[in-house]
Amino acid sequence: MKRTRGFLRQWIVFIIAVLLWELVTQLAQHPFFPAPSKILATAGQKWFSGPPQSLFLTGEATGDLLASLGRVALGWVLAAAIGIALGTLLGRSRTLLDYVGPLMAFMRAIPSPVLVPVFIVLLGIGSSMQITVIVFSVVWPILLNTVDGVRSVDQVKVDTARSFRIPRAQWITGVVLPAATPKIFAGLRVSLSLSLVLMVVSELVGSTNGIGYRLMFDQRQFDFPAMWAGIVLLGVLGYVLNTLLLVVERRALSWQPSQASADQVVGG
């Protein structure tokens, strides 16, 4: 019974919104705004009507969905590695942060979509350009949150480490990064959402596959149900990826008293 109430509490607004969407679009019969039922049928035909040996995935699903997911995953992982490494270095060195702070503020203010032509000239058309666009855009939330987290380490821990002369590498991995983990995960969540957005933007130009390419193709063909199926797919992907990251975050932060007590409240 509790699970049923929890499910309804989480999904009741979404279910009502979808039902209203279905009702309004059925009454309007506007070609640009198909009903959710038609969008769902189109999505099934486009992506899940393949042969059993390919797990019912069509060629379009494997060619577009997997390509886009690969770009998002690789771009996000590279941005996370760069952001956490640089953020840790800058967070532990106030002098270095003073030098590079203005440059970071300048580069962070540049919208990545306007740099797509530059990346095309430098890297050519292909996955390298698209992954670079993703990395350049999503590294900043991770970098800045890591700097903030690293700089907020408890002074008592700093003094204790100095008293016991703990090696610097052990101090970083055993004290600094665990203390900064909550803020690092906050940056990772923001960057994951941005990764999907920049994946679509990068695939709109100079791409022969991917969700963004397929959205533009369906729009030019005036296949609006297929176009909306792609838009809905992006929302589903964003929700699924964010949910998976939250699961990882809860496990990674389960040692923290605040997180443990929150999990007890949810479980109780």
N, C-alpha and C positions, 0 to 999 in steps of 0.2 A: 504493500500500500504506500509506504514511504517513497519507494522508487517511482511509482506511478505519479505521485504528487510532485516529486522533484522533476520528472520528465515534463509534466504539463507546465510547471512553473517556468522551465527553461524555454519551452517551445511554443507556448500558447500564442504569444504575440506574432511569432513567425507564421504559424499555421493560419491565424486569422488574416494576416497580410496576404498570404498566398491565395486564400479563398476569395478575398476581396479583389485581388488582381484577376483571378479567373472570372469572377462575376462581371467586373467592369469591362474587361476585354471581350467577353462573349457578347455583351450588350452593344459595345461600340463597333465591333467588327472592323477595326482599323487595320489595314495591311501592315503598317509599320509596327504595331503593338500586338503580336500574337498572344494567345492565351498560354498560360503555363503548361496546360495539358499538351498543346501542340508543340511547345518548345521541348518538353520531355520526350515526346514521340520522335521528334527530329533528332534529338541527342542520341537516343537509342539506335536509330537507323544509321547515324553518322559514325558512331564509335563502337557500338556493341552488337553489331549484326554480322560479325565475321565468322569464320569457320571454328568448330570446337577445338581443333588442334592449336589455334592461336588464342585460346581462352576467350573466344568470341570478339576479340578486338579486331577492328577493321584496319586496313592499311593507313587510313587517315589518322586513326588513333595512335598507332605506333609511330607514324611519321611526324605528327604534330605534337601530340601530348608528351610523348617521351622526350622529344627534342627540347621542348620548352622546360620540362621539369629538370632535365640535365643541366641546362643553362642556369636555371635558378639555383639549383643545388651547388654547382661548382662556383658560381659567382658569390653566393652567400657564404660558403665555407672559406673561400679566399679572403673575402672582406672580414670575416670573423678572425681569421688568423692574423691578418695585417693589423686590424683595429686593436685586438687585445695585446699584441706584441708592442706596437707603437704607443698605445695608451699606457701600458705598464712602464715603459721607458720614460715617457713624458711625465707621468704622474709622480714618479720618484725623483725627478730632477726639475726643480722649479726654475733653475737658470735656463735649461734647455727649452722649457715651455715658454718662457718669456721671449726667447728668440724666434721660435716658430709659431707662436700664437697668432700674430697678424697674418702670416701666410695661410694658416689653417682657416682662419675666418674668411679670408678672401676666396680660397678654393671652395669652401663649403657653401658660399653664397652663389656659386655658378650653377645654374640649372643644368643637369646632365643632358637633357634632350637637345640643348643647343650645341653640345659638344659632339653629337653623333656624326655630323659631317667631318669633324676633325679626326675622330677615331676611324672613320672610313678611309680617309686619306692615309693615315698612319698604318692601319692594320688591314685594310681591305674589307671586302664584304664577306661576312661569315661569322662563325661562332666566336672567334677571338674578339672581334669588335663588340659583339653583343655582351659577352661576359665582362669585357672591360668597362662597358657602360654601367653594368650592374654593380661591379666592384667599386667604381668611382663614386657612385651615388650612395650606396648603403654602408660604406665603411665609416661614415661620419658619426651616426648614432652610436655605433659600437665603440669607436675611438673616444668620443667625448664622455660616454658613460664609464668607460674603463678608467680614464683619467680621473674622473670624479670619485669613483670607487676606490682607486688606489690611494688617492690623497686623503681619504677619510678614514684611514686605518687608525685604530685607537692608539693614542700616544703611550699608554701603559705597555702595549705590546711592542711598540718601537723601543722603549727604554729597556724592556726585558730582554729583547733580542740583542741590544748593544751590550748589556751586562754579561750575557752568556756568550757573547761573540759568535753568534750563529752565522755560518757561511751565508754569503749574499744570495746564492742560488737557492739554498734551502729556505731562507727567509722569504724570498719572493714566492716560491711555489707552496710553501707550507703555511704562510701567514697572510701575505699581501693579497694574493689572488683569491683565496677562500673568503677573505673579508670583503673583497670587491665583487664577488660573484652575484649578489642580488642586483646590483646596478648593471653589471655586464649583461645579465639576462634581460633586463629592461631594454637595453640597446639592441640585443639580438631580436627581440620581438618586433620592435619598430622596423629594424632593417629587413626582417623577413617579409613584412607587408610591402615595403618599398621594392624588394626584389621582384615580386610579381608585377608591380606597376612598370618597373624599368625593363623587365623582360618583354612585356607587350610593346612598349615604346620602341625598344631596339629592334623588334621583329617587324615593325611597320615599315622599316626602311631597309632595303638591301637584304631581304631574306627570302628563301624559297620554301621554308617550312616553319612550323611553330604556330602557337595559338594566335599571336598577333598578326602573322601573315594570313592565317585562315580567316580571321575577323575582317581584315581589309578585303580579302578575296570575296567573301560572302556579301559584304556590303556592295561591292562593285557589281556583283551578279544580282543584286536586289533580292537575295535569298534571306529575308529578314528572320524567319524562324531559326535558320542555321546561325545567323549572326547573334541572335539573342541566346542561343544555346551556348555559344562561346563565352558570352558575358556571364551567364549563370555559372558556367564551369569555373571561371576565374574566382567567383565568390565562394564556390564549394572548395576549391583548392586552397584559398586563403584560410577558410575555417578549419580545414583538416590539418594544414601545416601548423597553424597556430595552436591547435589542440595538442598535436604531437609535441610541440616545443614546450607547452605548459606541463605536460606529463614529465618530460625530461627535467624541467626546472624544479618541479616538486621533489623529484628524487634527489637532485643535486643539492637542494637546500633543506633536505629533511633533517639535517643535523642542527639547524638553527632553531632556537627555542620558539621564536615567533611563528615560524613555519610549522613546527611540530604541533603547537597549540591550535593553529588554524586548521590543520588536518584533523585533529581530534574533534573540533567543533563540527566540521563538515561530516566526519564519519559518525559522530554521535547523533 
